[in-house]
Amino acid sequence: MPDPYKIAIVGASSLRGKELNEALTESPFSNADFLLLDEEEQIGQLESVGDEVTFVQRIDASSFQRADFVFFADSEESTQRHWKNAQQSGASIVDMTAGIEQEPGVILRAPWVQESSSEAGKTPGLATPAVVPAHPVAVTVALLMQRLEQLGRLRSSSATVLEPASEYGRAGMDELHQQTVNLLNFQTLPKDVYDTQVAFTATPVFGEAGRFRLAEREARIRRHYQVLRGAGEEETVPLQLVHTPVFHGYGLSMAVELEESVALEHVEAALQGEHVDVMMGDADAPTNLSSAGQGDVLVRVRTASGAPEKATQFWIWAALDNLRVASLNAVACALELQRLRPKGKVQ
């Protein structure tokens, strides 16, 4: 019987690492030998891998020896510190942090979209140093636009993206929670992560001293969309990213206009399919809560006027589990890389 693959997860204790761990154990990689790695403060923590329990270990230069796949799921800085060691070990690298997106030869992938488009982006090869799974919002918008084009030419489109605190890990969620508690108790707000009030507030920008920049996140989504769709700047979907006071799950509001009138049910039928679940008729509208734990993007469509007759303008509302969809995309990228390795054998 061939030896199982050896898979290392850097940032195994992070929100993204935990979700990835679960996705891998539900995938064709379920029989792999898993190595959980993290920075100093998480060493010794117990984590479950399928039915097994294992310790989180310290990352060092020898951590990646004999690894077949290394997933980076912690932070951009952590990826930048350790990815060269993983590359030198001969492992296939999947960078979920986009920390090495600009490194020579690294390619962006989203098999959900690119499997059906031979022109969208490059495919991984033996010389590919690493793969960056595309941002889950970019994947969602590209998938929806790809299917809408089956109905005819699009005249215009735009999107507003509602971002959750879990995109910034436990630190982001903890600060949202503490701000909420402190506001209700008339106390000073902690602002280490966002440098602005995010509790009970939707904002398109963080404070200057915050750890993150929403403009950079927005630009990343737009850039990833262009790669997935093989689109130029003039062809991209105008998009605004707004941070919202929710802990988990993206909301996405899209306005689209077709050149020819189409029945609502035809739009719903075009969008329905693998990875997209359309809520039709009187079904409850999807929310960030109902999307939690779902591997599909949940969608509801209505005409811009709200009337049931044929129309050219439509509103599309989508909800998706940000961590789940990102993890499934990362696993799909690894399955592409698997084809380049000796089947079922550790190198």
Secondary structure, 3 states (H helix, E strand, C coil): CCCCCEEEEECCCCHHHHHHHHHHHCCCCCCCEEEEEECHHHCCCEEEECCEEEECEECCCCCCCCCCEEEECCCHHHHHHHHHHHHHCCCEEEECCCCCCCCCCCEEECHHHHCCCCCCCCCCCCCCCCEEECCHHHHHHHHHHHHHHHHCCEEEEEEEEEECHHHHHHHHHHHHHHHHHHHHCCCCCCCCCCCCCCCCCCECCCCCCCCCCHHHHHHHHHHHHHHHHCCCHHHCCCEEEEECCCCCCEEEEEEEEEEEEECHHHHHHHHCECCEEECCCCCCCCCCCCCCCCCCEEEEEEECCCCCCCEEEEEEEEEECHHHHHHHHHHHHHHHHHCCCCCCCCC
